């Protein structure tokens, strides 16, 4: 017969230690720790909703940045293209700008001027009035009108002269009035 004697090393033991020693032998390993309590379904859905909102904000910011970058790229492309055009062919660039420039005082004086009553049949007007000031021509009044040579549109002299000093085209149809048109109109 074999006697085993168990001598405690400490004078006091806790109830937990006693339970552990009574249920387990010294050669076994400790049990794994209990898993942490799981989140409730409402907490999990709140975390997912927060993640979805954050993702939407990030995507919106990225989309705005993309649109701004494309706009800036397009603007820079236009500036570079216009600069190259004016540097590579300045005579053509200046000539195209001069075509849109207004007529000189001599050219304006060379354009025919008449009264509305005399030119009523020949004047093509939109609604019977001046397309610049939008006032109607008066039948009985001896209003001075200028009829443009290429298109036949008529306008008050003061209105169309102001327009033609800034532009070399008809205000209604945008047909260009060149030096040849002025020479044949006289």
DRENDO-1510 file (C-alpha; in Angstrom, 1 decimal, always signed):
<recs>
REC; n; res; u; v; w
REC; 1; UNK; +0.0; +0.0; +0.0 .
REC; 2; UNK; +1.2; +3.4; -0.9 .
REC; 3; UNK; +0.4; +6.5; +0.9 .
REC; 4; UNK; +0.5; +9.8; -0.6 .
REC; 5; UNK; +0.7; +12.8; +1.4 .
REC; 6; UNK; -0.4; +16.1; +0.2 .
REC; 7; UNK; +1.1; +19.1; +1.9 .
REC; 8; UNK; -0.2; +22.5; +1.0 .
REC; 9; UNK; +2.5; +25.1; +0.3 .
REC; 10; UNK; +0.4; +28.0; +1.5 .
REC; 11; UNK; -1.7; +28.0; +4.5 .
REC; 12; UNK; -4.8; +29.3; +2.9 .
REC; 13; UNK; -6.4; +28.4; -0.4 .
REC; 14; UNK; -9.1; +30.0; -2.3 .
REC; 15; UNK; -12.3; +28.2; -3.1 .
REC; 16; UNK; -11.5; +28.4; -6.8 .
REC; 17; UNK; -8.2; +26.8; -6.3 .
REC; 18; UNK; -9.8; +24.0; -4.3 .
REC; 19; UNK; -12.3; +23.4; -7.1 .
REC; 20; UNK; -9.7; +23.4; -9.7 .
REC; 21; UNK; -7.4; +21.0; -7.8 .
REC; 22; UNK; -10.2; +18.7; -6.9 .
REC; 23; UNK; -11.5; +18.4; -10.5 .
REC; 24; UNK; -8.2; +18.3; -12.5 .
REC; 25; UNK; -5.0; +16.4; -12.2 .
REC; 26; UNK; -1.7; +18.3; -12.4 .
REC; 27; UNK; -0.8; +16.8; -15.8 .
REC; 28; UNK; -3.7; +18.3; -17.8 .
REC; 29; UNK; -3.6; +21.7; -19.5 .
REC; 30; UNK; -5.8; +24.6; -18.6 .
REC; 31; UNK; -9.2; +25.0; -20.4 .
REC; 32; UNK; -9.4; +27.7; -23.1 .
REC; 33; UNK; -10.7; +31.1; -22.1 .
REC; 34; UNK; -14.3; +31.8; -22.8 .
REC; 35; UNK; -15.1; +33.7; -26.0 .
REC; 36; UNK; -15.9; +37.4; -25.7 .
REC; 37; UNK; -19.6; +38.2; -25.8 .
REC; 38; UNK; -20.8; +38.7; -29.3 .
REC; 39; UNK; -22.2; +42.0; -30.5 .
REC; 40; UNK; -25.9; +42.4; -30.7 .
REC; 41; UNK; -27.5; +42.5; -34.2 .
REC; 42; UNK; -28.4; +46.2; -33.9 .
REC; 43; UNK; -24.8; +47.1; -33.0 .
REC; 44; UNK; -23.5; +45.2; -36.0 .
REC; 45; UNK; -25.9; +46.8; -38.4 .
REC; 46; UNK; -25.0; +50.3; -37.0 .
REC; 47; UNK; -21.4; +49.6; -37.6 .
REC; 48; UNK; -22.2; +48.4; -41.2 .
REC; 49; UNK; -24.3; +51.5; -41.8 .
REC; 50; UNK; -21.5; +53.8; -40.5 .
REC; 51; UNK; -19.1; +52.0; -42.9 .
REC; 52; UNK; -21.5; +52.4; -45.8 .
REC; 53; UNK; -21.9; +56.1; -45.1 .
REC; 54; UNK; -18.1; +56.6; -44.8 .
REC; 55; UNK; -17.6; +54.8; -48.1 .
REC; 56; UNK; -20.2; +57.0; -49.9 .
REC; 57; UNK; -18.5; +60.1; -48.6 .
REC; 58; UNK; -15.2; +58.9; -49.9 .
REC; 59; UNK; -16.6; +58.0; -53.3 .
REC; 60; UNK; -18.4; +61.3; -53.6 .
REC; 61; UNK; -15.1; +63.2; -52.8 .
REC; 62; UNK; -13.2; +61.1; -55.3 .
REC; 63; UNK; -15.9; +61.8; -58.0 .
REC; 64; UNK; -15.7; +65.6; -57.3 .
REC; 65; UNK; -11.9; +65.4; -57.5 .
REC; 66; UNK; -12.1; +63.6; -60.8 .
REC; 67; UNK; -14.6; +66.1; -62.3 .
REC; 68; UNK; -12.3; +69.0; -61.2 .
REC; 69; UNK; -9.3; +67.3; -62.6 .
REC; 70; UNK; -11.0; +66.7; -66.0 .
REC; 71; UNK; -12.2; +70.4; -66.1 .
REC; 72; UNK; -8.7; +71.7; -65.3 .
REC; 73; UNK; -7.2; +69.4; -67.9 .
REC; 74; UNK; -9.6; +70.6; -70.6 .
REC; 75; UNK; -9.0; +74.2; -69.8 .
REC; 76; UNK; -5.2; +73.8; -69.9 .
REC; 77; UNK; -5.5; +71.9; -73.2 .
REC; 78; UNK; -7.5; +74.8; -74.7 .
REC; 79; UNK; -5.0; +77.4; -73.4 .
REC; 80; UNK; -2.0; +75.4; -74.8 .
REC; 81; UNK; -3.7; +74.9; -78.2 .
REC; 82; UNK; -4.6; +78.6; -78.5 .
REC; 83; UNK; -1.2; +79.7; -77.5 .
REC; 84; UNK; +0.5; +77.3; -80.0 .
REC; 85; UNK; -1.8; +78.5; -82.8 .
REC; 86; UNK; -1.0; +82.2; -82.1 .
REC; 87; UNK; +2.7; +81.5; -81.9 .
REC; 88; UNK; +3.0; +79.1; -84.9 .
REC; 89; UNK; +0.9; +81.2; -87.3 .
REC; 90; UNK; +0.5; +84.8; -86.0 .
REC; 91; UNK; -0.5; +86.3; -89.3 .
REC; 92; UNK; -3.4; +83.9; -89.7 .
REC; 93; UNK; -4.5; +84.5; -86.1 .
REC; 94; UNK; -4.4; +88.2; -86.5 .
REC; 95; UNK; -6.2; +88.0; -89.9 .
REC; 96; UNK; -9.0; +85.9; -88.3 .
REC; 97; UNK; -9.3; +88.5; -85.6 .
REC; 98; UNK; -9.5; +91.3; -88.1 .
REC; 99; UNK; -12.3; +89.6; -90.1 .
REC; 100; UNK; -14.4; +89.9; -87.0 .
REC; 101; UNK; -13.4; +93.5; -86.3 .
REC; 102; UNK; -15.8; +96.3; -87.2 .
REC; 103; UNK; -15.9; +98.4; -90.3 .
REC; 104; UNK; -14.1; +101.7; -90.6 .
REC; 105; UNK; -16.0; +105.0; -90.8 .
REC; 106; UNK; -15.2; +105.2; -94.5 .
REC; 107; UNK; -16.8; +101.8; -95.1 .
REC; 108; UNK; -19.9; +102.7; -93.1 .
REC; 109; UNK; -20.3; +105.9; -95.1 .
REC; 110; UNK; -20.1; +103.9; -98.3 .
REC; 111; UNK; -23.0; +101.7; -97.3 .
REC; 112; UNK; -26.3; +102.9; -98.8 .
REC; 113; UNK; -28.8; +104.8; -96.6 .
REC; 114; UNK; -32.4; +105.5; -97.4 .
REC; 115; UNK; -35.8; +106.1; -95.8 .
REC; 116; UNK; -38.0; +103.3; -94.7 .
REC; 117; UNK; -40.8; +104.4; -96.9 .
REC; 118; UNK; -38.6; +104.2; -100.0 .
REC; 119; UNK; -37.0; +100.9; -99.1 .
REC; 120; UNK; -40.0; +99.2; -97.6 .
REC; 121; UNK; -40.4; +96.5; -100.3 .
REC; 122; UNK; -36.7; +95.7; -100.4 .
REC; 123; UNK; -36.1; +95.6; -96.6 .
REC; 124; UNK; -36.2; +92.2; -95.1 .
REC; 125; UNK; -37.1; +92.8; -91.4 .
REC; 126; UNK; -38.1; +90.4; -88.7 .
REC; 127; UNK; -41.5; +91.5; -87.6 .
REC; 128; UNK; -41.3; +94.9; -89.4 .
REC; 129; UNK; -38.8; +96.5; -87.0 .
REC; 130; UNK; -35.1; +97.0; -86.3 .
REC; 131; UNK; -33.6; +93.8; -84.9 .
REC; 132; UNK; -31.1; +95.7; -82.9 .
REC; 133; UNK; -33.2; +98.1; -80.8 .
REC; 134; UNK; -36.4; +96.1; -81.4 .
REC; 135; UNK; -38.4; +99.2; -82.3 .
REC; 136; UNK; -40.9; +99.1; -85.2 .
REC; 137; UNK; -40.2; +101.2; -88.3 .
REC; 138; UNK; -42.8; +103.9; -88.6 .
REC; 139; UNK; -44.6; +104.2; -92.0 .
REC; 140; UNK; -45.3; +107.9; -92.1 .
REC; 141; UNK; -42.0; +109.0; -90.6 .
REC; 142; UNK; -39.0; +109.5; -92.8 .
REC; 143; UNK; -36.8; +107.2; -90.7 .
REC; 144; UNK; -33.3; +106.7; -92.1 .
REC; 145; UNK; -32.5; +103.0; -92.5 .
REC; 146; UNK; -29.5; +101.2; -93.8 .
REC; 147; UNK; -30.0; +98.1; -95.9 .
REC; 148; UNK; -27.1; +95.7; -95.9 .
REC; 149; UNK; -25.9; +94.7; -99.4 .
REC; 150; UNK; -25.6; +90.9; -99.1 .
REC; 151; UNK; -28.7; +89.9; -97.2 .
REC; 152; UNK; -31.1; +92.8; -97.6 .
REC; 153; UNK; -31.7; +93.2; -93.8 .
REC; 154; UNK; -32.6; +96.8; -92.8 .
REC; 155; UNK; -31.9; +98.6; -89.5 .
REC; 156; UNK; -32.0; +102.1; -88.1 .
REC; 157; UNK; -28.9; +103.9; -89.2 .
REC; 158; UNK; -27.7; +104.7; -85.7 .
REC; 159; UNK; -28.3; +101.1; -84.5 .
REC; 160; UNK; -26.6; +99.3; -87.3 .
REC; 161; UNK; -23.7; +101.8; -87.5 .
REC; 162; UNK; -22.9; +101.2; -83.8 .
REC; 163; UNK; -23.1; +97.4; -84.5 .
REC; 164; UNK; -20.9; +97.5; -87.6 .
REC; 165; UNK; -18.2; +99.5; -85.9 .
REC; 166; UNK; -17.7; +96.5; -83.6 .
REC; 167; UNK; -18.6; +93.6; -86.0 .
REC; 168; UNK; -18.3; +93.1; -89.7 .
REC; 169; UNK; -21.5; +90.9; -90.0 .
REC; 170; UNK; -25.2; +91.3; -90.2 .
REC; 171; UNK; -26.8; +91.4; -86.7 .
REC; 172; UNK; -29.6; +89.1; -87.9 .
REC; 173; UNK; -28.1; +86.5; -90.2 .
REC; 174; UNK; -24.4; +87.0; -89.4 .
REC; 175; UNK; -23.4; +87.2; -93.0 .
REC; 176; UNK; -20.0; +88.9; -93.3 .
REC; 177; UNK; -19.8; +92.2; -95.0 .
REC; 178; UNK; -16.6; +92.5; -96.9 .
REC; 179; UNK; -14.9; +95.3; -98.8 .
REC; 180; UNK; -16.2; +93.9; -102.1 .
REC; 181; UNK; -19.8; +94.1; -100.8 .
REC; 182; UNK; -19.3; +97.7; -99.8 .
REC; 183; UNK; -17.9; +98.6; -103.3 .
REC; 184; UNK; -20.8; +96.9; -105.1 .
REC; 185; UNK; -23.4; +98.6; -102.9 .
REC; 186; UNK; -22.4; +102.1; -103.9 .
</recs>
